[in-house]
Amino acid sequence: MISSLQTLFDEVVLKDTLLGGKAVISFEKDFASYQGRSHAISCANGTDALEIALRGLGIGAGDEVIVPANGWMSAAEAVCLLHAQPVFVDNHPDAYTLDPKRIEEKITSRTKAIIPIHLYGLPADMPEICALAQKHQLKVIEDCAQAHGASIGGKKVGNWGDIAAFSFYPTKNLGAIGDAGAMVTADSSLAEMCRQIASHGQITRNQHIRLGRNSRMDTLQAAVLQYKLGFLEDWNARRRALAARYTDALKVLPIQLPVEKADDYHIYHLYVIQSERRDWLMDALGKLGVGTAIHYPQAVADMPVFSQYRQDDTPVASKQARQLLSLPLYPELEDDEQGYVIECMHKLLR
């Protein structure tokens, strides 16, 4: 792969433009095809993708947007940056995603959209969320930053809502070598609006018809992503195999393991367990040479920066944030390396 990437770098740097260019157009086409959507609109990063999508849907001052109480902060942040109000809904008790049963009670006359996050690679409950959105005439913006290739009943995430936002940060299942993002949608008018917003409101060069922003995917990132897209399904399958081995080996231990419904295709961006002794376990594993991480140590709804928007407690998300621990999982993880992690977990917890 290194030699292939070196050839690709030479092609882009020496023969193509560094912003825009045929590599960006080609990646947008291929990613839209992979997603089964009519349009993919590239941009600079996943957070920009969320903000541009919200703007494209007309979300602004005075509007309310339903967001999960836990996950990365970008969804709530993007809402706030548009002077709208994030309304936090608690997590499902058996998963780390938005609990659909808690959504309807938070809907008001000002609610305009829902942003479900497919956290850690697990699809949110899109059939229920979309049914609620249709009932209340709300828009749905899927946050797919950690779920490239995940699906429900064979239908990929990113295909359920009005528009979806993706991040290609280097650690994602489909990652660039810098930062990059994209939106996908089946709505031609919305796609054109988002494309304009991402490029200073231009319809063609130097013809600006609205206020936009500068959010472009550079050509090198597009070329790398197009190359790596061909490996994504195999990488996801490897992640699932590693996750299945963890689940089978660790199910006897006093920890809570990730869930996956029969129709879900969880692509395990992260393998996240819960333990009431999380901090001790993390430290003990570290002393044995096993690196772990916490994604994320504080629920978004509990962050001081969002305190003015908090309406009530979100106990499930707050509890999970105190107990979550991510074990090593990535396609390159060797079987014997994973075996050592499992051995250490049993040594510490049995």
N, C-alpha and C positions, 0 to 999 in steps of 0.2 A: 504493500500500500504506500510506503514512503516514496518509492521511485515513481509511482503513478501520480502522487500528489506533487512531486517535484516537477514532473512534466507539465502538470496542470498549472502550477505557479508560473512556469516559464511562458506558457501559452497566454495566460491572462496578463501578466506584467509586461510582456514584450509586444503583444499583438492586439490587445483589446483595451478599451477605455477602462479607467479604474473606478468610475461611477457610472451606473447604467450599463449599456452595452448588451451584446447578445447573450452573455451568460446569465444576466438577470432575467431577460425575457424567457430564455430556455428553462431556467429553474421555475419561474412562475407557472409556465405551461405544464411542466412535469409534476410539480407539487399539486396543482389543481387537479390534474388527472389522477394522481395517487389518492387524493382526498375524495374524488368523485364529485367535485364542485366545478361550476362553470368558470369561476374567477379566483385567482390568487393575486393578492396585492402585496408586494414586498415593502418592508420598511426597516427602520434601523434596529428595533428591538421589540420584545414582547410587550413591554409596558406601553410603548408608543402605539402598538397594534390595538390594545384595549382602548386607549384614549381616542384614537382616530375612529375606531368602530363606533364608540359612543357618540362622538361628534357627527359621524355620518348618519346616525339614527336620530339626530336632533335632540339628544339629551343635553340639558343645560341647567342654568340657574333655576332653583325652585323645584326641580324634579327629584324624585326619590328612586334609588336603584337598590334592589335586593342583592346583598353580597354575603358570602359565607363568613362565619365568625372566625374561621381558622384557615390557614394557607399562607401563601406569600402575599405581601401587602399591596401588590400592584392593582388589583381590582378595586379595592376601596380607595387607593391613592388616585387612580385615574378618574373615578367619580368625583372626588373632592376637587381635583384640578379643573374640572369643568363647572365648579360652583354648584354642583348637585349634592344630594345628601345620600351617603351610604346607609342602608338599613341592614343591620347585622342579623343573620338567622343562624341558629345553632347547628352544630354538626349532627349527623345521624349517629346514634349511640353505638352502632356496630361497624361504622365506617368512619372515614375522615372527611367525607363530602357533605354537602348541604342536605339537610333533612327536609324533604318536600312537605312533610306533615306540619312543619313549623312556618311555612311560607305564607299561607293564606291569611293568617292572623296579623301579618305585618303589612298587608297590602292596603293602601289608602287611595284616595282620589288623585294623589300626586305621584303614585308609583308608575314608572314608565318602562322599567326593564328589570330583568333578572340576569345576574352573572354567576352561573354555576362554574366551579373550578373542578376539573378532573384531577384531583390531587394525588400525587405520587404515582400516577399512571392508572388509577382506578376511575372508571367512568362514574360521573354523578348519575343520579336516577333521572335520566332525560325523558323517558315516557311520562312520568308523573309531572316533572317540571314543565314540560311543553304543554301538557293538558291544562295545567293551571294558567300558564301564560296565554293560551288560547281563550280560556274562559274569561280572563280579565283583560284581554287585548293588550298584553305586554310583549315587548321585544325580548329576545333571548340572545345574549352574547356569550358564547362558550369560551372559557379560558382553558385552552388546550396546551399550555406551556409545558406541561409535564406528561403529555399523553399522545405523542405522535404514534399513530397506528392502533390505539385502543379503540374498542368498539363495543356495541351492545346489540346482540342478536345479528351480528354481521354488518351492522351499519356503523361506520366509523364516527367517533366523536368529531365534532366540527361540522357534521352534516345534519344536526338536529335543530339548531337554532337559526336565527336570521343571519348571523355572521359569527365567525370564530377567530380567535386570536392565538397565534403561535409564537413561541420564543425559540430561537436557535442558539441560545447561549451555549458555550462549548461543552458543558456537562450534560446537556439534554440528550435524550435518546437519538435525536437527530440534531447534532451540534455543529456550529461553524467553528472557525479558528479565531473568531472575534465575536462581536455581538451582531445579531440580526433578528428580524421578526417578519411576520406575515399575517395577513387576514385571508380567509376564504369565505365565499358566499355564492349563492345561486342567483342573487339579485343584481342584475346588470346596472341598474341606476345607483344602487348602494355602492357597488364596486367602483363605479366611476367617481362618485362623490369621495370615497375614501382615497382613491388614487390622487385626486386633486388636492385634498387636504394634506396628504403626505408630501406634496411637491409644491409648497407655497401657493396653493390654490390655482395652479396653472391648468389650462385646458390644452394649450400648446406652449412652446417656449415663449416666454415674455408676455403671455396673455393670461393675466391673473383675474379670475372672476370672483374669488372669495379669499378671505384670510385663511391661510393654511399654516404649515410648518415645514421644517426641513427634516425629513425622516426617510433616508434612503439606505437601501442595502448596497454595500459596495460590491463591485464585480467579483473580487476574489472570494468573498463569502458565498456568493451565489454559485460560483463554480465548484467550490468545495462541497456545498450542500447538495448540488445536483449529483456530484460523484458519490457522495455518501448515501444519498437516497436509495440507491440500488442495493445497499447492504442493510437497510433498516429492518426489513421483515426478519432476516436471519438474526440480527442483533436482538430484536424483541423476543424471538423464539428462544434464544439462549438465556435471556433474562427470565423468561417464564420457567424454563427448565431449572435454573438455579433457585428460583423462588419456590418451586414445587419441592425441591430437595430440602430447603430450609423448613418448609411447612411440615413435611413428613417427619423430619428429624427432631423438630422443636416442639411438636404438639403436646408432648408429655410434660413440658416444663411449665412452671407457674407464671406464664406471661400470656398476653393477648396477641394473637397473630393477625396478619391482614386478612380481610374477607374478600371473597369474589363470588358473586352470584353466578348461577349456571349460564346465563346469557352474556355475562360480561367477558370481555377479553382485556384483562388487566395487563399492562405492559411493564409494570414494575420499574418505573423510573427510580423508585426507591423501595426497599423492603423495610417497612417500618413496623416495629413491634411496640407493645406497651408494657411497662413494668412499673409497679409501685416503688421499686428500688432502683429506678432508672439511673440516678446520679452515681450511686454505688456501683451498679453494673457497668456503666460506661468507664469509670475509673479502673475497675478490676480488669476489664477487657483490655484497656490500654496498657496496663502493666504486663499483660501477657502478649503484647504486640499486635493486638487487634484494634484497628482504627474504626471508630464509630462516629456518628454525628447526630445532632438534634435538629430536626426540620419540623417545627420551628419552636424555639423555647418559650415564646409568648404568643398566645392567640391574638390575631389581628384586632379583635374587638376589645382586647385588654390593653392595647398599646396607648400610651398617653397622647400620642398625636391625634388619635381618633376619639378622645374622651368626650368631646362636645357632641358627638353623634350617637353615643351609646344610649340606648333606651332602657334596656334591662339586662339582666345577667344571661350569659350563655354558658351554663355550667359544663356541658359536655365538652365543648371546645377548650375551655379553661382547664378541665381535668386532663384531657388528652395532652395538652401542651406540657403539662408537668410530668407526663409518663412516656412520651414518644422517644424512640431511639431507632436510628437507621443503621442496619447492619450492612457490611460490605456486599455490594451487588453491582456488577457491571459485566458486559459480555466477555471481557478479557480475564475475569476471575477464574483461576484454575481450579479443577475439582479438588486437588489436595489442599489448596488454600482455603476453600470453603469448608472442607472437612476439618481443618484446624479450628476454624471459627465455631463450628458445631461442637467439636470436642471441648473447647473452652466454655461454651455456654452450658454444656452438661456438667462440666467440672464445677462451675460456679453456682448453678441453680438446682442441682438434684440433691 
